[in-house]
Each structure stands twice: as structure tokens, then as C-alpha cells.
Amino acid sequence: MEAIWLYQFRLIVIGDSTVGKSCLIRRFTEGRFAQVSDPTVGVDFFSRLVEIEPGKRIKLQIWDTAGQERFRSITRAYYRNSVGGLLLFDITNRRSFQNVHDWLEEARSHVQPHSIVFLLVGHKCDLEAQRQVSRQEAEKLAGAYGMRYVETSARDAINVEHAFTELTRDIFALVRSGDITIQEGWEGVKSGFVPNVVHSSEEVTKSDRRCLC
Amino acid sequence: MAAPSLLLYSDRSLFTRRVKDSRSVEQRDPGWKLFGKVPPREGTHKDPKKIQTEYETKAGRAGPGNPTSPRQSVRKNLDFEPLSTTALILEDRPANLPAKPAEEAQKHRQQYEEMVAQAKKRELKDAQKRKKQLEDRCKLEESIGTAAQTWNQEILPNWSTMCTSRRVRDLWWQGIPPSVRGKVWSLAVGNELNITHELYNICLARAKEKWNTTAAPATEAETEDVDSSDRESSLELIKLDISRTFPQLCIFQKGGPYHDVLHSILGAYTCYRPDVGYVQGMSFIAAVLILNLDTADAFIAFANLLNKPCQMAFFRVDHSLMLTYFAAFEVFFEENLPKLFAHFKKNNLTPDIYLIDWIFTLYSKSLPLDLACRVWDVFCRDSEEFLFRTALGLLRLYQDVLTCMDFIHMAQFLTRLPDLIPAEQLFQHIAAIHMTSRNRKWSQVLQALQKDQERGSPVLKR
């Protein structure tokens, strides 16, 4: 039996090749760190339930995309049906940070008429000694694009939960406020199997919960 | 047959030792009481084995030549001993309880015999099963041996006349023996591009030159070239991907025996076809070839394989052509597996989601390596059509489980196939896929779709 969830969010994870997209997702969904993982060809799929408030579960459907430039024409087709995205760069690889802008442009131009809530993730933060991108400049860039910024490490399990739940909470807030709505033929947000009781309490708490998220 | 009986014997000796041990413990122990009132009595802890032998002597079951050692004769004749507690049913009740009526004792004897008979039957069945497994394995090894001989002595020397014969086609379908696999692949793929070993060496030398220059910091002049940064990053990517190619085999990683070979082939290819360059997925194809061919021959097969229309379309990410391939696939999907096709449609599961990985890596990443090689066997002969037929075979094999799944479970299942896939069953399912649709073959369907791209699958459309 499928666990009961309020909503299903489809998230897409993008960023240059070898910044650690698959490892981050595996840490989040499987709780382990793989020393080596296959290069992703096309797209891989993961899912996990996240409890954002006691009894309120969101099912995350995570699309892990191939990072190589050549695959962009394939992966860009997957933006449209995603409600959220983690945009990763490797803090030890300056070029992957410089490409953040391109990734955002790419996403923005292919997500129409919808929009994606992005979170900027500086990955591999356990490798502090090899850092090539400072936290300040990453935060500045994130701010310029209206994104949050989180530094994570799949190896040391730093901020992995935090990154995904923060993004989920942000999206949840937008769904509640009505900025994001469930639409026929759009896979970004789907309503889950919810008993009627929960639905009605949803309505009651709707107004006063907004700004807390 | 030697192994199973040996196994039985060791089981037995273990068993007797355990019984002995427990008895010695019992002797030291003054005995436990069930309710504290009943004193421990002689015979309460009677060894079930003893009861059994007693019974067998009484019943006259002991071997005729050796009445004093019934256990030994049991070992010889029955090849089986009942479980330790089985014989307890024969024992008389403790003295403080009413005695067993003769009728009941008779019943118990009967039950005991039935139990023993059943257990014997089961044991015999297991032994037969083990024997059959061993025979099958021997047969398989023998058939691989004879097949290798047939390929080496009969087929390969007369390749051009024999390769299309019915018999060779049948043998081919059963899987090419690993010892001749590389040779057969080379012959089947051919060398349309006329690549020589010299050309490979030239390409490799050029690649090495590039590695040396990019190792130094890039100059301003280089970055003016639009392609150079892409090419440079693709050289970088090759390095990173090599260590991620079949990591479990531990032969392509840095320091492994095939690390340099894989690096050389991929590097040489980027110099041979700079317009295609390195694309993720290629490292797996090259690795499978390296496992079956010498370096230069592996390169020749690699370049020729990638030159096939389907592979070119995918590795150059020619979108409209890829869409056409997916659309053609869907025609045969609907034709062969209408129920599953409808289920996929209902769940918005489009073929790009699973086909991209399968086609890009020619199943080498998604199927167990030995099974992938069997797919390659037929793919080298039947070309792209077989890749899509294999996909349909896989869907057919797992049709029942897939129809019970929702989108995400199907997507996960198909992008991470089970570790154990029954090879024979898969090939039976592939064989059951008809690659004709309304009297049109794969190539005709594809051509018709190519002419009318408007009818292409809506997948990936922006």
C-alpha cells in the first residue's frame, strides 16, 4: 500500500557533469554514499516521502539528469513538468559555478508557461581545502536570482536533508498560497491520497500557516 | 554425483557429533524438572537415535549382514536418516502417565514409517535435482566447448558462405562462445570505414598530443575557438568517466589493466570524429569491446558501431531523428503489447525515459554483462532493429509486474532492471516479438515516419 501523502512534487536535479547530482540524491533517498556511481545517461528516477509537518507528508519524485552538455537537448524537455529544481555546482570546480547562469537560462527558456522553484546547491563542501568558490559569492549569485543557497556534502551527509526539505517547504508554501496550482496535464504537482478530514483541516490552517514556511 | 553424497555424509557426521555433545551435557546435568515435583528419571532423555535403531532392530530392518550395527547399515542402504525428533513418536509414555494403548502405538509406528518414507522421497528428489543441475552445468560447458569448436573450425573459415545459413543463425541466437565472440563481432560489424591499425595509431598520437597541451593552462588564443572549451572538457570528462565504467570489475580504474586502453580508444575517437566527440555512454561500449578484442580491433569495431545510423542519431543527439526512432518503437510496442502500451500511455510513461539509457549504452549498463553480450551478439548481426526488439522483449518479460505499477515505480524499474534476469526466458520473449506491423518491416516503418515527422511521438517536443 502506498503511504498517504498530501501532494506529490516533481523535482529535477541539474548541473554540470560530475558535480555529484546522483550521489546527493542517493544520499537523500537511500541514506548511503556510493564511492563511484555510473555516469547518468538520459535520466534516472528516485522518490522519497518527506514529512514537512507532523502528519503532513509530501512525496518527492526526483528526476536525476545527465550533466553532459550534449544531453541538454534531451533533459530540457523535462523542465516543463517539474515544480522544483536543485541546481548543483561543485565548490571545488569553478567552471561548474560559472555555468550556473547558463543552466538557469536553459531552464527558464524551456519551462514556459510554468515556473520552477530553484535551490542553488554548492556541493562537496567536505572538500574545504580545495574550495574554489566562496560561500559569499555563491550566496550573492543565489540572491540575484531569488534562490536560496545551501552547501551540502553527500559524503559526510551535511545539509542533504535540509536542502530537500527546505525546497519542499518553499514549494508547499506556494501551493498553499495558490501561487502554484494543480493543473490537468501538468505533472509538477499532484494531489495525493488524503482522507477528507485532513483536507478540511487544511482549509482551516491555510491562512495562518503561510508565512511560517 | 560425488558432491551430493559427500554433502550428506558431512551432514551426518556433524549430526552425530552434536548428539554426542548433548548427551555428555545431559550426563553432567542432574536433570531439569517440568513442575518441580517430578524427579528426573532414567530414559527421559533417551537419544532419539537410540529409539530409532531399537525400533529398526525390532522390526528387522537392520542390514542382513550386520545386525549388530544397524546405524551403519542404515547409512549404507537408505542414504538418509530421519530428523532427530522423528523417532520420539515411537517411545513409550513416561511412567507417571497412562500407558500407550496398543492401537495407538501401532498408529504411531505407522505414522513414523510414513514420515520416514516421505522424508526419504524428499531427499531422493533433492538429490535428483542436484544431479540434474550438475548435469545441466556440464552440458552447458560442453555445448560451449563444442560450439566454440564449430565456430572456429567450420564457420569462421567459411564465413562469407556460412554466415547467413539457418544453422549458423540458430547457433548465433544461442549466444556466441566467449572465445570467438570478438572475432564474430568484428566480422559482423564489418569495417565500412576502412579504418586500419595505422589510422588508429595516428589518431591515438594526436590525442596524446592534445592531452599534453591541455595539461598546460589554456592560452587566450585557444579559448577564442568556440569548440575548444567543449573539447577540452570532453577530454576531462573521459578521464572522469573511465573510473566510472564498470567499477565493479576493477579493471578500467586508474592502475587497472585496461585503464590506458579505454583512455586511448576514447581519446583516439575524439580525434577521429571531432564532430561527434566523447559522449557519456560511449565508455561502456568501448569497455565491452575491449573485453572481447585487441585494442586496435576494438577501436575499429567501436568507430564502425557508432557509425550506424541509429547510434549516430543518438550520439549526436539528433533530436528529430531520435523522436522518429521512438515513434517507430511505439508502433511495434502497441502492436506487440497493446495492454502494456495503454498502461504506459495512461501513466505518461514515454519511451525516451527508458530507451535513452538502453540505446546509448547498448544495454551494457542496464543488463548483466553476460546477458548484454548476448544482446550484442545478435545486434552486431541484425543492427538497430534488434535493440528495439530487445526493449520490447524486456517489456514483455516484465509485463505483469509493470502493469501493477504507477509512473515512478515503472520508471525506476526500467532504469534499474533486476540484477538477475533469466537469460533464456528473456530471449524467448525477444523471439516472441514480431517485428512486422501491417506487413511493414522495422526499416519501412522508420522510413515512413522519417518522411512524415509530424506524426512523430509527442515525446521530447518542446
Interface residues (C-beta under 8 A of the other chain):
Chain A: S17 T18 V36 S37 D38 P39 T40 V41 G42 V43 D44 F45 F46 S47 Q61 A66 Q68 E69 R70 F71 S73 I74 R76 A77 R95 H110 E187
Chain B: D230 S233 L237 L240 D241 S243 R244 P247 G277 V279 Q280 G281 S283 V317 H319 M322 N348 D352 I353 I356 D357 F360 T361 K365 F407 I408 A411 Q412 T415 R416 V459 L460 K461 R462
